[in-house]
Amino acid sequence: MKLIVGLGNPGAKYARNRHNIGFMALDRIAAEHGFPAWKGKHQGAVSEGRFGSLRAVLLKPETFMNNSGQSVQAAAKFYKIEPQDVIVLHDEIDLAPGKVKCKTGGGHAGHNGLRSLHQHIGPDYHRVRLGVGHPGHKDAVPGYVLRDFPKADEAWLDDVLRGIGEGAPDLAAWDTAKFLNTVAMRVNPPRSGTGTKGPQPAKPAQETGPEPTTPEPDPDKSPLQKLMERFR
C-alpha cells in the first residue's frame, strides 16, 4: 500500500494558491482514476482506491501547511505504512513553472510542509517537486506562494495536472522515468510532422535564342584589308 500526500492549506480561500498545487494534483488523480469521495480522517481528507493491484491512500492534510506532518504521521500509523512508501507532492519555488522532478530523502529546503514531515516521519519519503517559479527575492516568497495562480499560468498548470493524473499508476509504483515522461508528453507534446520541406519543383528553363556567331575570317584577304575591316 502507498500513501500519496498532497500538501496545501484547507479552505476555499487557499484553493487556487501556488502553495496548494499538491491538493490540486491529488484532486486530479482521484478524478482520473475513479477514487471515492473524500472523507475526513487522520486530520485530513482521505480517499482510498487502487491502481490495478496496487492499493493507495490519497491524503490532503487539513492541519494547515506548517503542521502537515501530524496528519501524515497519523495516517501512516493507522495503515502501517513506512516512510519509503509515502509519496508527497508539493510546490517548489526553486523550479521553473511547469517543471516536475522527483527525489527521495534529502533536506526540506525551508519548505514548512516538508519541515513538519521531517519532524514527524523523518526524511526518507519520496517527493514530487512541482515547479511554481520564484518571485526573485526570498522576502517575497511567503506572499508569492499564498497568492492564486494567475490566468497566464492556467495552460501549463492544466497540462501538468493532467500529466500527473495520467501518470499516477507509475507514480504509485515509483517508476519515476515513466511518470515524468507522461507529464512531459502533456507539457511538451511532440509536434506533428518532421518539419522538413519537401522537394521543390524545378524552375522551367528560360528560352534563349541562338548563340551569336563570329564571322569566319576570309583567307583570301590581305592583312591590310583585314585590318581595315576591323575599324569599319
VOMI-499411 format. One line per 4 residues: for each residue z, y, x of N, C-alpha, C. Coordinates in nm, 3 decimals, padded with zeros to 5 digits. Example, Ala and Ser with C-alpha at 12.3 -4.5 7.8 and 13.67 -1.06 7.14 Angstrom:
00.780 -00.569 01.319 00.780 -00.450 01.230 00.780 -00.330 01.320  00.708 -00.225 01.285 00.714 -00.106 01.367 00.787 00.003 01.290
END
This chain:
00.000 -00.120 00.084 00.000 00.000 00.000 00.000 00.125 00.088  -00.074 00.227 00.041 -00.080 00.354 00.112 -00.019 00.465 00.027  00.045 00.557 00.094 00.096 00.677 00.029 00.010 00.793 00.077  -00.069 00.850 -00.016 -00.159 00.961 00.018 -00.100 01.088 -00.042
-00.069 01.182 00.046 00.004 01.303 00.008 -00.085 01.426 00.023  -00.084 01.512 -00.076 -00.150 01.641 -00.065 -00.043 01.749 -00.064  -00.050 01.841 00.031 00.052 01.945 00.040 00.008 02.071 -00.036  00.108 02.138 -00.095 00.081 02.261 -00.169 00.209 02.310 -00.234
00.195 02.408 -00.319 00.307 02.462 -00.396 00.282 02.440 -00.544  00.385 02.403 -00.620 00.365 02.375 -00.762 00.349 02.502 -00.845  00.279 02.490 -00.958 00.266 02.602 -01.050 00.129 02.667 -01.047  00.089 02.720 -01.163 -00.043 02.782 -01.177 -00.061 02.901 -01.084
00.047 02.969 -01.051 00.040 03.087 -00.963 -00.021 03.054 -00.828  00.002 02.931 -00.780 -00.043 02.893 -00.646 -00.164 02.800 -00.647  -00.212 02.764 -00.765 -00.309 02.657 -00.779 -00.434 02.674 -00.693  -00.484 02.796 -00.678 -00.608 02.819 -00.603 -00.583 02.880 -00.465
-00.459 02.880 -00.421 -00.426 02.930 -00.287 -00.488 02.841 -00.178  -00.516 02.901 -00.062 -00.561 02.821 00.052 -00.458 02.715 00.089  -00.329 02.750 00.074 -00.221 02.658 00.106 -00.223 02.533 00.017  -00.295 02.539 -00.094 -00.295 02.430 -00.191 -00.417 02.341 -00.184
-00.493 02.349 -00.078 -00.612 02.266 -00.069 -00.577 02.117 -00.069  -00.458 02.081 -00.023 -00.415 01.942 -00.028 -00.399 01.893 -00.171  -00.340 01.976 -00.259 -00.330 01.943 -00.401 -00.469 01.927 -00.461  -00.558 02.020 -00.428 -00.695 02.016 -00.482 -00.764 01.885 -00.444
-00.745 01.843 -00.319 -00.808 01.721 -00.270 -00.757 01.599 -00.347  -00.627 01.592 -00.372 -00.572 01.479 -00.446 -00.620 01.478 -00.591  -00.630 01.594 -00.651 -00.684 01.601 -00.788 -00.826 01.545 -00.792  -00.907 01.577 -00.690 -01.045 01.527 -00.687 -01.047 01.375 -00.666
-00.960 01.325 -00.577 -00.953 01.180 -00.554 -00.916 01.108 -00.683  -00.813 01.159 -00.752 -00.767 01.095 -00.876 -00.877 01.093 -00.981  -00.948 01.203 -00.996 -01.056 01.212 -01.095 -01.172 01.122 -01.058  -01.207 01.118 -00.931 -01.323 01.041 -00.883 -01.303 00.891 -00.901
-01.179 00.845 -00.888 -01.153 00.701 -00.887 -01.072 00.653 -01.007  -01.063 00.734 -01.110 -01.001 00.691 -01.235 -00.853 00.660 -01.228  -00.781 00.732 -01.144 -00.636 00.714 -01.139 -00.575 00.767 -01.269  -00.462 00.710 -01.311 -00.400 00.753 -01.437 -00.338 00.893 -01.427
-00.294 00.944 -01.540 -00.236 01.079 -01.546 -00.115 01.090 -01.453  -00.095 01.211 -01.401 00.016 01.237 -01.311 00.149 01.225 -01.385  00.249 01.167 -01.316 00.384 01.154 -01.372 00.485 01.216 -01.277  00.591 01.273 -01.332 00.693 01.334 -01.248 00.786 01.229 -01.190
00.778 01.207 -01.060 00.864 01.111 -00.990 00.886 01.158 -00.847  00.998 01.118 -00.790 01.024 01.140 -00.648 01.006 01.287 -00.609  01.054 01.376 -00.693 01.047 01.521 -00.670 00.901 01.568 -00.655  00.814 01.502 -00.726 00.673 01.538 -00.717 00.594 01.482 -00.834
00.463 01.497 -00.827 00.371 01.439 -00.925 00.305 01.318 -00.861  00.309 01.204 -00.932 00.264 01.077 -00.876 00.158 01.014 -00.966  00.058 00.951 -00.902 -00.041 00.871 -00.973 -00.070 00.748 -00.889  -00.057 00.629 -00.950 -00.077 00.504 -00.878 -00.209 00.441 -00.920
-00.284 00.389 -00.823 -00.411 00.325 -00.854 -00.456 00.236 -00.740  -00.587 00.206 -00.741 -00.643 00.117 -00.640 -00.778 00.167 -00.590  -00.806 00.134 -00.465 -00.940 00.146 -00.409 -00.983 00.003 -00.378  -01.047 -00.061 -00.472 -01.076 -00.203 -00.457 -00.946 -00.282 -00.459
-00.922 -00.358 -00.354 -00.800 -00.439 -00.346 -00.682 -00.363 -00.286  -00.706 -00.241 -00.238 -00.602 -00.165 -00.170 -00.528 -00.075 -00.269  -00.399 -00.098 -00.284 -00.317 -00.015 -00.372 -00.282 00.117 -00.302  -00.274 00.222 -00.382 -00.242 00.353 -00.325 -00.160 00.434 -00.425
-00.070 00.514 -00.369 00.009 00.609 -00.448 -00.031 00.749 -00.404  -00.075 00.831 -00.498 -00.105 00.971 -00.470 00.018 01.054 -00.503  00.054 01.144 -00.413 00.175 01.224 -00.432 00.149 01.371 -00.402  00.186 01.456 -00.498 00.186 01.601 -00.478 00.331 01.648 -00.486
00.395 01.673 -00.372 00.535 01.717 -00.373 00.552 01.847 -00.453  00.658 01.852 -00.534 00.686 01.973 -00.612 00.814 02.041 -00.567  00.845 02.021 -00.440 00.965 02.081 -00.380 00.933 02.214 -00.312  00.809 02.262 -00.329 00.753 02.374 -00.254 00.728 02.330 -00.110
00.634 02.396 -00.049 00.580 02.353 00.080 00.689 02.328 00.184  00.784 02.419 00.196 00.884 02.411 00.304 00.974 02.288 00.296  00.977 02.224 00.178 01.062 02.106 00.161 00.981 01.982 00.122  00.855 01.981 00.159 00.767 01.869 00.122 00.821 01.734 00.168
00.887 01.733 00.283 00.937 01.608 00.338 01.037 01.536 00.250  01.111 01.611 00.170 01.209 01.547 00.080 01.139 01.454 -00.019  01.033 01.505 -00.080 00.957 01.427 -00.178 00.888 01.308 -00.112  00.828 01.330 00.002 00.757 01.222 00.072 00.855 01.113 00.114
00.970 01.152 00.164 01.071 01.055 00.206 01.118 00.972 00.087  01.141 01.037 -00.029 01.188 00.966 -00.147 01.083 00.865 -00.195  00.956 00.905 -00.197 00.850 00.814 -00.241 00.832 00.699 -00.143  00.833 00.729 -00.014 00.815 00.625 00.088 00.927 00.523 00.082
01.048 00.570 00.058 01.162 00.479 00.049 01.151 00.391 -00.075  01.110 00.449 -00.188 01.100 00.374 -00.313 00.994 00.264 -00.302  00.879 00.297 -00.244 00.769 00.200 -00.234 00.773 00.117 -00.106  00.874 00.142 -00.023 00.889 00.071 00.105 00.763 00.088 00.193
00.723 00.212 00.208 00.604 00.245 00.287 00.647 00.308 00.419  00.595 00.255 00.528 00.626 00.306 00.661 00.541 00.430 00.692  00.587 00.515 00.786 00.510 00.636 00.820 00.365 00.610 00.857  00.336 00.496 00.922 00.197 00.467 00.962 00.106 00.437 00.843
00.165 00.423 00.723 00.086 00.403 00.602 00.089 00.527 00.511  00.132 00.640 00.568 00.134 00.767 00.496 00.018 00.853 00.549  -00.061 00.906 00.457 -00.175 00.993 00.492 -00.152 01.128 00.423  -00.153 01.235 00.501 -00.121 01.368 00.448 -00.242 01.460 00.463
-00.283 01.523 00.352 -00.393 01.619 00.354 -00.334 01.760 00.343  -00.373 01.848 00.434 -00.312 01.981 00.437 -00.409 02.087 00.488  -00.380 02.213 00.460 -00.461 02.325 00.508 -00.440 02.342 00.658  -00.546 02.385 00.727 -00.541 02.402 00.872 -00.609 02.534 00.910
-00.530 02.631 00.953 -00.586 02.762 00.988 -00.658 02.761 01.122  -00.634 02.660 01.204 -00.699 02.653 01.334 -00.835 02.586 01.330  -00.883 02.555 01.210 -01.017 02.502 01.192 -01.097 02.597 01.103  -01.225 02.609 01.134 -01.312 02.695 01.054 -01.322 02.644 00.911
-01.346 02.731 00.815 -01.361 02.688 00.676 -01.467 02.578 00.662  -01.431 02.472 00.593 -01.523 02.361 00.571 -01.515 02.251 00.675  -01.446 02.275 00.787 -01.430 02.172 00.888 -01.316 02.078 00.849  -01.335 01.949 00.876 -01.234 01.848 00.844 -01.215 01.759 00.966
-01.090 01.738 01.004 -01.059 01.649 01.116 -00.939 01.561 01.082  -00.934 01.445 01.147 -00.825 01.351 01.124 -00.749 01.328 01.255  -00.621 01.303 01.243 -00.540 01.272 01.360 -00.417 01.193 01.317  -00.354 01.130 01.414 -00.230 01.056 01.390 -00.125 01.107 01.487
-00.008 01.139 01.432 00.101 01.187 01.515 00.077 01.327 01.568  00.159 01.366 01.665 00.147 01.498 01.724 00.245 01.597 01.664  00.233 01.723 01.706 00.325 01.827 01.660 00.284 01.883 01.525  00.368 01.974 01.471 00.338 02.032 01.340 00.268 02.167 01.351
00.258 02.223 01.474 00.186 02.348 01.499 00.232 02.463 01.410  00.359 02.461 01.372 00.412 02.571 01.292 00.386 02.562 01.143  00.318 02.458 01.099 00.292 02.440 00.955 00.422 02.396 00.888  00.470 02.474 00.793 00.602 02.447 00.735 00.608 02.315 00.659
00.499 02.276 00.594 00.497 02.148 00.525 00.508 02.032 00.622  00.432 02.038 00.731 00.439 01.933 00.832 00.573 01.934 00.904  00.628 02.052 00.924 00.759 02.061 00.988 00.864 01.983 00.906  00.858 01.999 00.774 00.950 01.928 00.686 00.926 01.777 00.691
00.800 01.737 00.696 00.769 01.594 00.706 00.823 01.535 00.836  00.807 01.608 00.945 00.861 01.562 01.073 01.011 01.537 01.063  01.080 01.627 00.995 01.225 01.617 00.982 01.268 01.498 00.899  01.185 01.458 00.802 01.227 01.354 00.707 01.170 01.216 00.735
01.048 01.206 00.790 00.992 01.073 00.816 00.942 01.058 00.960  00.959 01.162 01.041 00.910 01.156 01.179 00.764 01.197 01.187  00.707 01.198 01.310 00.571 01.250 01.331 00.459 01.147 01.324  00.491 01.020 01.300 00.392 00.914 01.318 00.309 00.883 01.194
00.282 00.981 01.112 00.198 00.961 00.994 00.056 01.011 01.026  -00.038 00.975 00.941 -00.176 01.019 00.956 -00.196 01.154 00.888  -00.292 01.231 00.938 -00.316 01.364 00.881 -00.465 01.390 00.866  -00.498 01.459 00.760 -00.634 01.509 00.739 -00.623 01.661 00.737
-00.679 01.723 00.840 -00.669 01.869 00.857 -00.790 01.935 00.791  -00.764 02.016 00.690 -00.869 02.078 00.611 -00.881 02.225 00.650  -00.986 02.260 00.720 -01.002 02.396 00.773 -01.015 02.501 00.664  -00.936 02.607 00.678 -00.944 02.721 00.584 -00.970 02.852 00.659
-00.979 02.845 00.792 -01.002 02.965 00.872 -00.874 03.039 00.905  -00.885 03.134 00.995 -00.770 03.211 01.044 -00.790 03.359 01.013  -00.686 03.430 00.973 -00.702 03.572 00.941 -00.722 03.662 01.061  -00.701 03.609 01.182 -00.724 03.687 01.302 -00.598 03.727 01.377
-00.486 03.734 01.307 -00.358 03.767 01.371 -00.248 03.683 01.308  -00.157 03.634 01.392 -00.054 03.542 01.340 00.036 03.607 01.235  00.055 03.738 01.243 00.140 03.805 01.144 00.077 03.806 01.005  -00.054 03.787 00.999 -00.125 03.789 00.870 -00.134 03.651 00.806
-00.090 03.547 00.877 -00.107 03.410 00.828 -00.035 03.384 00.696  00.095 03.420 00.680 00.163 03.389 00.553 00.091 03.445 00.430  00.051 03.569 00.436 -00.020 03.628 00.322 -00.156 03.566 00.302  -00.222 03.529 00.411 -00.356 03.471 00.405 -00.356 03.337 00.334
-00.265 03.247 00.372 -00.266 03.113 00.312 -00.214 03.114 00.168  -00.141 03.219 00.131 -00.090 03.228 -00.006 -00.179 03.312 -00.097  -00.301 03.337 -00.051 -00.400 03.404 -00.137 -00.503 03.301 -00.183  -00.564 03.329 -00.297 -00.666 03.239 -00.351 -00.791 03.237 -00.263
-00.862 03.126 -00.268 -00.994 03.120 -00.205 -01.084 03.222 -00.275  -01.156 03.303 -00.198 -01.250 03.397 -00.261 -01.372 03.325 -00.317  -01.446 03.393 -00.402 -01.565 03.333 -00.461 -01.666 03.290 -00.355  -01.670 03.363 -00.246 -01.765 03.331 -00.139 -01.738 03.193 -00.078
-01.617 03.141 -00.095 -01.581 03.010 -00.037 -01.601 02.895 -00.135  -01.637 02.925 -00.257 -01.640 02.821 -00.360 -01.740 02.710 -00.330  -01.856 02.745 -00.273 -01.959 02.644 -00.248 -01.913 02.541 -00.145  -01.868 02.588 -00.027 -01.826 02.492 00.075 -01.700 02.418 00.032
-01.610 02.485 -00.040 -01.488 02.420 -00.085 -01.520 02.305 -00.179  -01.612 02.328 -00.272 -01.651 02.221 -00.364 -01.715 02.105 -00.291  -01.798 02.135 -00.190 -01.861 02.029 -00.112 -01.757 01.945 -00.038  -01.659 02.011 00.024 -01.554 01.939 00.096 -01.475 01.850 00.001
-01.436 01.904 -00.114 -01.356 01.826 -00.209 -01.435 01.708 -00.264  -01.562 01.729 -00.291 -01.647 01.618 -00.337 -01.655 01.509 -00.230  -01.673 01.551 -00.107 -01.680 01.454 00.002 -01.551 01.376 00.016  -01.438 01.443 00.003 -01.308 01.375 00.011 -01.294 01.275 -00.102
-01.333 01.315 -00.222 -01.325 01.224 -00.336 -01.410 01.099 -00.315  -01.533 01.119 -00.270 -01.623 01.006 -00.248 -01.577 00.918 -00.132  -01.519 00.979 -00.030 -01.477 00.903 00.088 -01.336 00.849 00.082  -01.269 00.866 -00.032 -01.127 00.825 -00.043 -01.101 00.679 -00.009
-01.186 00.583 -00.049 -01.159 00.444 -00.011 -01.154 00.424 00.140  -01.245 00.489 00.213 -01.242 00.480 00.360 -01.123 00.555 00.417  -01.084 00.664 00.352 -00.965 00.736 00.396 -00.841 00.648 00.383  -00.828 00.582 00.268 -00.711 00.496 00.245 -00.706 00.383 00.347
-00.822 00.333 00.387 -00.826 00.228 00.489 -00.814 00.285 00.630  -00.806 00.418 00.639 -00.802 00.494 00.764 -00.921 00.459 00.855  -01.036 00.444 00.790 -01.162 00.434 00.864 -01.215 00.577 00.873  -01.166 00.650 00.972 -01.193 00.793 00.978 -01.340 00.824 01.005
-01.409 00.737 01.078 -01.551 00.763 01.106 -01.632 00.765 00.977  -01.612 00.665 00.893 -01.686 00.659 00.766 -01.644 00.771 00.673  -01.515 00.798 00.669 -01.465 00.904 00.581 -01.524 01.040 00.620  -01.516 01.073 00.747 -01.567 01.203 00.793 -01.719 01.212 00.777
-01.788 01.100 00.790 -01.932 01.101 00.770 -01.967 01.132 00.624  -01.889 01.076 00.532 -01.911 01.103 00.390 -01.890 01.251 00.359  -01.785 01.308 00.415 -01.760 01.451 00.395 -01.873 01.534 00.455  -01.913 01.498 00.576 -02.019 01.573 00.644 -02.150 01.569 00.567
-02.179 01.455 00.504 -02.303 01.443 00.426 -02.302 01.535 00.305  -02.184 01.567 00.256 -02.172 01.661 00.144 -02.183 01.805 00.192  -02.115 01.833 00.303 -02.110 01.971 00.353 -02.243 02.011 00.417  -02.304 01.918 00.492 -02.431 01.945 00.560 -02.530 01.834 00.529
-02.584 01.831 00.408 -02.676 01.722 00.372 -02.802 01.728 00.456  -02.861 01.610 00.484 -02.985 01.609 00.564 -03.098 01.678 00.488  -03.182 01.747 00.560 -03.294 01.815 00.497 -03.407 01.716 00.470  -03.478 01.738 00.361 -03.590 01.651 00.329 -03.708 01.685 00.420
-03.784 01.582 00.458 -03.899 01.604 00.544 -03.859 01.621 00.689  -03.959 01.621 00.775 -03.931 01.633 00.919 -03.939 01.775 00.968  -03.998 01.861 00.888 -04.011 01.999 00.931 -04.128 02.024 01.024  -04.207 01.919 01.050 -04.321 01.937 01.140 -04.446 01.966 01.058
-04.533 02.043 01.113 -04.656 02.078 01.043 -04.760 01.969 01.061  -04.837 01.947 00.957 -04.945 01.850 00.964 -05.061 01.905 01.046  -05.163 01.820 01.070 -05.278 01.867 01.150 -05.349 01.981 01.079  -05.385 02.080 01.152 -05.453 02.195 01.097 -05.602 02.168 01.086
-05.670 02.211 00.976 -05.814 02.188 00.964 -05.889 02.263 01.074  -05.993 02.199 01.121 -06.072 02.261 01.229 -06.148 02.381 01.175  -06.155 02.483 01.254 -06.229 02.602 01.213 -06.379 02.574 01.222  -06.457 02.621 01.122 -06.602 02.596 01.129 -06.663 02.668 01.250
-06.757 02.601 01.312 -06.821 02.661 01.430 -06.908 02.780 01.388  -06.903 02.885 01.464 -06.983 03.003 01.434 -07.129 02.978 01.473  -07.217 03.021 01.381 -07.359 03.003 01.410 -07.404 03.108 01.512  -07.478 03.066 01.607 -07.527 03.157 01.712 -07.678 03.145 01.723
-07.738 03.251 01.763 -07.883 03.249 01.782 -07.920 03.181 01.911  -08.047 03.172 01.939 -08.091 03.106 02.064 -08.047 03.184 02.186  -08.020 03.111 02.289 -07.978 03.173 02.414 -08.090 03.262 02.467  -08.059 03.386 02.514 -08.165 03.472 02.570 -08.224 03.411 02.696
-08.353 03.425 02.708 -08.420 03.366 02.824 -08.465 03.474 02.921  -08.464 03.441 03.047 -08.511 03.532 03.152 -08.653 03.494 03.189  -08.746 03.590 03.181 -08.886 03.555 03.212 -08.901 03.502 03.354  -08.979 03.398 03.362 -09.003 03.337 03.493 -09.091 03.430 03.578
-09.066 03.447 03.708 -09.150 03.533 03.793 -09.290 03.474 03.809  -09.386 03.563 03.814 -09.528 03.521 03.832 -09.553 03.503 03.981  -09.584 03.379 04.023 -09.601 03.355 04.168 -09.723 03.424 04.228  -09.822 03.470 04.141 -09.943 03.531 04.194 -09.927 03.680 04.223
-09.817 03.740 04.185 -09.798 03.884 04.208 -09.743 03.908 04.348  -09.785 04.024 04.402 -09.739 04.060 04.537 -09.595 04.109 04.531  -09.521 04.111 04.640 -09.383 04.162 04.642 -09.373 04.306 04.593  -09.476 04.387 04.623 -09.473 04.526 04.579 -09.483 04.536 04.428
-09.571 04.452 04.367 -09.584 04.453 04.221 -09.454 04.408 04.152  -09.392 04.309 04.210 -09.266 04.259 04.153 -09.156 04.365 04.158  -09.152 04.441 04.269 -09.053 04.547 04.283 -09.076 04.657 04.182  -09.206 04.693 04.162 -09.238 04.799 04.067 -09.199 04.757 03.924
-09.216 04.628 03.889 -09.182 04.580 03.756 -09.029 04.591 03.730  -08.950 04.573 03.832 -08.804 04.577 03.815 -08.757 04.716 03.775  -08.834 04.821 03.814 -08.791 04.958 03.784 -08.864 05.020 03.666  -08.936 04.942 03.591 -09.004 04.995 03.472 -08.904 05.021 03.360
END
